[in-house]
């Protein structure tokens, strides 16, 4: 498998990229919507913060912890993409 990253440098482009990734994702298909959102909005951001806090270098740790705000926004955008994709697959009209 090969992964391609757009590496957006602006917040809007980053959030659009995360939303699109959520729309394409099939990782959470077997989970119910509440369970999927529990994972993407709570568990994964919490794990990211915990990993950032374990960084050995203090400067790196500070930068990573500061970036966790972006992780929360990215989680929201990704989750929105997941929900829209799931709703459209069920035939819901979403413009």
KEFIVO-321895 format. One record per residue: residue number from 1; x negated, z negated, y of N, C-alpha, C in turn. Coordinates in Angstrom, 1 decimal. Example, Ala and Ser with C-alpha at 12.3 -4.5 7.8 and 13.67 -1.06 7.14 Angstrom:
2
- seq | nxx | nzz | nyy | caxx | cazz | cayy | cxx | czz | cyy
- 1 | -13.2 | -7.8 | -5.7 | -12.3 | -7.8 | -4.5 | -13.2 | -7.8 | -3.3
- 2 | -12.8 | -7.1 | -2.2 | -13.7 | -7.1 | -1.1 | -12.9 | -7.9 | 0.0
***
This chain:
95
- seq | nxx | nzz | nyy | caxx | cazz | cayy | cxx | czz | cyy
- 1 | -0.8 | 0.0 | -1.2 | 0.0 | 0.0 | 0.0 | -0.9 | 0.0 | 1.2
- 2 | -0.4 | 0.7 | 2.3 | -1.2 | 0.7 | 3.5 | -0.3 | 0.3 | 4.6
- 3 | -0.8 | -0.6 | 5.5 | 0.0 | -1.0 | 6.6 | -0.6 | -0.5 | 7.9
- 4 | 0.3 | 0.0 | 8.7 | -0.1 | 0.6 | 10.0 | 0.5 | -0.3 | 11.1
- 5 | -0.4 | -0.8 | 12.0 | 0.1 | -1.6 | 13.1 | 0.0 | -0.9 | 14.4
- 6 | 1.0 | -0.9 | 15.2 | 1.0 | -0.2 | 16.5 | 0.1 | -1.0 | 17.5
- 7 | -0.1 | -2.3 | 17.3 | -0.9 | -3.1 | 18.2 | -0.5 | -3.0 | 19.6
- 8 | 0.8 | -3.3 | 19.9 | 1.3 | -3.2 | 21.3 | 0.6 | -4.3 | 22.1
- 9 | 0.4 | -3.9 | 23.4 | -0.3 | -4.8 | 24.3 | 0.6 | -5.4 | 25.4
- 10 | 1.8 | -5.0 | 25.4 | 2.8 | -5.5 | 26.4 | 3.9 | -6.2 | 25.6
- 11 | 4.5 | -7.2 | 26.2 | 5.5 | -8.1 | 25.6 | 6.7 | -7.3 | 25.1
- 12 | 7.2 | -6.4 | 25.9 | 8.4 | -5.6 | 25.5 | 8.1 | -4.8 | 24.3
- 13 | 6.9 | -4.1 | 24.3 | 6.6 | -3.2 | 23.2 | 6.3 | -4.1 | 22.0
- 14 | 5.8 | -5.3 | 22.1 | 5.5 | -6.2 | 21.0 | 6.9 | -6.6 | 20.3
- 15 | 7.8 | -7.0 | 21.2 | 9.1 | -7.4 | 20.7 | 9.9 | -6.2 | 20.0
- 16 | 9.8 | -5.0 | 20.6 | 10.4 | -3.9 | 20.1 | 9.8 | -3.5 | 18.7
- 17 | 8.5 | -3.7 | 18.6 | 7.8 | -3.5 | 17.3 | 8.3 | -4.5 | 16.3
- 18 | 8.4 | -5.7 | 16.6 | 8.9 | -6.7 | 15.7 | 10.3 | -6.5 | 15.3
- 19 | 11.2 | -6.1 | 16.2 | 12.6 | -5.7 | 15.9 | 12.6 | -4.6 | 14.9
- 20 | 11.8 | -3.6 | 15.1 | 11.8 | -2.4 | 14.2 | 11.3 | -2.8 | 12.8
- 21 | 10.3 | -3.7 | 12.8 | 9.8 | -4.2 | 11.5 | 10.9 | -4.9 | 10.8
- 22 | 11.6 | -5.7 | 11.5 | 12.8 | -6.4 | 10.9 | 13.8 | -5.5 | 10.3
- 23 | 14.1 | -4.4 | 11.1 | 15.0 | -3.4 | 10.6 | 14.6 | -2.7 | 9.3
- 24 | 13.3 | -2.5 | 9.2 | 12.7 | -1.8 | 8.0 | 12.4 | -2.8 | 6.8
- 25 | 12.3 | -4.1 | 7.1 | 11.9 | -5.0 | 6.1 | 12.9 | -5.1 | 4.9
- 26 | 12.4 | -5.2 | 3.7 | 13.2 | -5.4 | 2.5 | 12.8 | -6.7 | 1.8
- 27 | 11.9 | -7.5 | 2.4 | 11.3 | -8.7 | 1.8 | 12.4 | -9.7 | 1.5
- 28 | 13.4 | -9.8 | 2.4 | 14.4 | -10.9 | 2.3 | 15.7 | -10.4 | 1.7
- 29 | 15.8 | -9.3 | 1.1 | 17.0 | -8.7 | 0.6 | 17.8 | -9.7 | -0.4
- 30 | 17.1 | -10.4 | -1.2 | 17.7 | -11.2 | -2.2 | 18.2 | -12.6 | -1.6
- 31 | 17.9 | -12.9 | -0.4 | 18.3 | -14.1 | 0.2 | 19.6 | -13.9 | 0.9
- 32 | 20.4 | -15.0 | 1.0 | 21.6 | -15.0 | 1.8 | 21.2 | -14.9 | 3.3
- 33 | 22.1 | -14.5 | 4.2 | 21.7 | -14.4 | 5.6 | 21.3 | -15.8 | 6.1
- 34 | 22.0 | -16.9 | 5.9 | 21.5 | -18.2 | 6.4 | 20.2 | -18.5 | 5.8
- 35 | 19.9 | -18.3 | 4.6 | 18.6 | -18.6 | 4.0 | 17.5 | -17.7 | 4.6
- 36 | 17.8 | -16.5 | 4.8 | 16.9 | -15.5 | 5.4 | 16.5 | -16.0 | 6.8
- 37 | 17.5 | -16.4 | 7.6 | 17.2 | -16.9 | 8.9 | 16.5 | -18.2 | 8.9
- 38 | 16.7 | -19.1 | 8.0 | 16.0 | -20.3 | 7.8 | 14.5 | -20.0 | 7.7
- 39 | 14.2 | -19.0 | 6.8 | 12.8 | -18.7 | 6.6 | 12.2 | -18.1 | 7.8
- 40 | 12.9 | -17.0 | 8.4 | 12.2 | -16.3 | 9.5 | 12.2 | -17.0 | 10.8
- 41 | 13.2 | -17.9 | 11.0 | 13.2 | -18.6 | 12.3 | 12.7 | -20.0 | 12.3
- 42 | 12.5 | -20.6 | 11.2 | 12.1 | -22.0 | 11.1 | 10.8 | -22.1 | 10.3
- 43 | 10.9 | -21.7 | 9.0 | 9.7 | -21.9 | 8.1 | 8.5 | -21.1 | 8.5
- 44 | 8.6 | -19.8 | 8.7 | 7.4 | -19.0 | 9.0 | 6.8 | -19.4 | 10.3
- 45 | 7.6 | -19.6 | 11.4 | 6.9 | -20.0 | 12.6 | 6.2 | -21.4 | 12.5
- 46 | 6.9 | -22.3 | 11.7 | 6.3 | -23.6 | 11.5 | 5.0 | -23.5 | 10.7
- 47 | 4.9 | -22.7 | 9.7 | 3.7 | -22.4 | 9.0 | 2.6 | -21.8 | 9.8
- 48 | 3.0 | -20.9 | 10.7 | 2.0 | -20.3 | 11.6 | 1.4 | -21.3 | 12.5
- 49 | 2.2 | -22.2 | 13.1 | 1.7 | -23.3 | 13.9 | 0.8 | -24.2 | 13.2
- 50 | 1.2 | -24.6 | 12.0 | 0.3 | -25.5 | 11.1 | -1.0 | -24.8 | 10.8
- 51 | -1.0 | -23.5 | 10.6 | -2.3 | -22.8 | 10.3 | -3.1 | -22.7 | 11.6
- 52 | -2.5 | -22.5 | 12.7 | -3.2 | -22.5 | 14.0 | -3.9 | -23.8 | 14.2
- 53 | -3.2 | -24.9 | 13.9 | -3.7 | -26.2 | 14.2 | -4.9 | -26.6 | 13.3
- 54 | -5.0 | -25.9 | 12.1 | -6.1 | -26.1 | 11.2 | -7.4 | -25.4 | 11.6
- 55 | -7.4 | -24.5 | 12.6 | -8.6 | -23.8 | 13.0 | -9.7 | -24.8 | 13.3
- 56 | -10.9 | -24.5 | 12.9 | -12.0 | -25.5 | 13.1 | -12.5 | -25.4 | 14.5
- 57 | -12.7 | -24.3 | 15.0 | -13.2 | -24.1 | 16.4 | -12.1 | -24.5 | 17.4
- 58 | -12.5 | -25.4 | 18.3 | -11.5 | -25.9 | 19.3 | -11.0 | -24.9 | 20.2
- 59 | -11.8 | -24.0 | 20.7 | -11.3 | -22.9 | 21.6 | -10.4 | -22.0 | 20.8
- 60 | -10.7 | -21.6 | 19.6 | -9.9 | -20.8 | 18.8 | -8.5 | -21.5 | 18.5
- 61 | -8.6 | -22.7 | 18.2 | -7.4 | -23.5 | 17.9 | -6.5 | -23.5 | 19.1
- 62 | -7.1 | -23.7 | 20.3 | -6.3 | -23.8 | 21.6 | -5.6 | -22.4 | 21.8
- 63 | -6.3 | -21.3 | 21.6 | -5.7 | -20.0 | 21.8 | -4.6 | -19.7 | 20.8
- 64 | -4.9 | -20.1 | 19.6 | -3.9 | -19.8 | 18.5 | -2.6 | -20.6 | 18.8
- 65 | -2.8 | -21.9 | 19.1 | -1.6 | -22.8 | 19.4 | -0.8 | -22.2 | 20.6
- 66 | -1.5 | -21.8 | 21.6 | -0.9 | -21.2 | 22.8 | -0.1 | -19.9 | 22.4
- 67 | -0.6 | -19.2 | 21.5 | 0.1 | -17.9 | 21.1 | 1.3 | -18.2 | 20.2
- 68 | 1.5 | -19.4 | 19.8 | 2.6 | -19.7 | 18.9 | 3.9 | -19.5 | 19.7
- 69 | 3.9 | -19.5 | 21.0 | 5.1 | -19.2 | 21.8 | 5.6 | -17.8 | 21.5
- 70 | 4.6 | -16.9 | 21.4 | 4.9 | -15.5 | 21.1 | 5.4 | -15.3 | 19.7
- 71 | 4.9 | -16.2 | 18.8 | 5.4 | -16.1 | 17.4 | 6.9 | -16.4 | 17.4
- 72 | 7.3 | -17.4 | 18.2 | 8.7 | -17.7 | 18.2 | 9.5 | -16.5 | 18.7
- 73 | 9.1 | -15.9 | 19.8 | 9.8 | -14.7 | 20.3 | 9.8 | -13.6 | 19.3
- 74 | 8.6 | -13.4 | 18.6 | 8.5 | -12.4 | 17.6 | 9.5 | -12.6 | 16.4
- 75 | 9.6 | -13.9 | 16.1 | 10.5 | -14.3 | 15.0 | 12.0 | -14.0 | 15.3
- 76 | 12.3 | -14.2 | 16.6 | 13.7 | -13.9 | 17.0 | 13.9 | -12.4 | 17.0
- 77 | 13.0 | -11.6 | 17.5 | 13.1 | -10.1 | 17.4 | 13.2 | -9.6 | 16.0
- 78 | 12.3 | -10.1 | 15.2 | 12.2 | -9.7 | 13.8 | 13.6 | -10.0 | 13.1
- 79 | 14.0 | -11.2 | 13.3 | 15.3 | -11.7 | 12.7 | 16.5 | -10.9 | 13.2
- 80 | 16.5 | -10.5 | 14.5 | 17.6 | -9.7 | 15.0 | 17.6 | -8.4 | 14.3
- 81 | 16.4 | -7.8 | 14.0 | 16.3 | -6.5 | 13.3 | 16.8 | -6.7 | 11.9
- 82 | 16.5 | -7.8 | 11.2 | 17.0 | -8.0 | 9.9 | 18.5 | -8.1 | 9.9
- 83 | 19.1 | -8.9 | 10.8 | 20.5 | -9.1 | 10.8 | 21.2 | -7.7 | 11.1
- 84 | 20.7 | -7.0 | 12.0 | 21.3 | -5.7 | 12.4 | 21.3 | -4.7 | 11.2
- 85 | 20.1 | -4.7 | 10.5 | 20.0 | -3.8 | 9.3 | 20.9 | -4.2 | 8.2
- 86 | 21.1 | -5.5 | 8.0 | 22.0 | -6.0 | 7.0 | 23.4 | -5.7 | 7.3
- 87 | 23.8 | -5.9 | 8.6 | 25.2 | -5.6 | 9.0 | 25.5 | -4.1 | 8.9
- 88 | 24.6 | -3.3 | 9.3 | 24.8 | -1.8 | 9.2 | 24.9 | -1.4 | 7.7
- 89 | 24.1 | -2.0 | 6.8 | 24.2 | -1.7 | 5.4 | 25.6 | -2.0 | 4.8
- 90 | 26.2 | -3.0 | 5.5 | 27.6 | -3.4 | 5.0 | 28.7 | -2.6 | 5.7
- 91 | 28.3 | -1.7 | 6.6 | 29.2 | -0.8 | 7.2 | 29.7 | -1.3 | 8.6
- 92 | 29.1 | -2.4 | 9.1 | 29.5 | -2.9 | 10.4 | 29.1 | -1.9 | 11.5
- 93 | 29.9 | -1.7 | 12.5 | 29.5 | -0.8 | 13.6 | 28.7 | -1.6 | 14.6
- 94 | 27.5 | -1.3 | 14.8 | 26.6 | -1.9 | 15.8 | 25.9 | -0.9 | 16.6
- 95 | 26.3 | -0.8 | 17.9 | 25.7 | 0.3 | 18.7 | 24.2 | 0.2 | 18.8
***
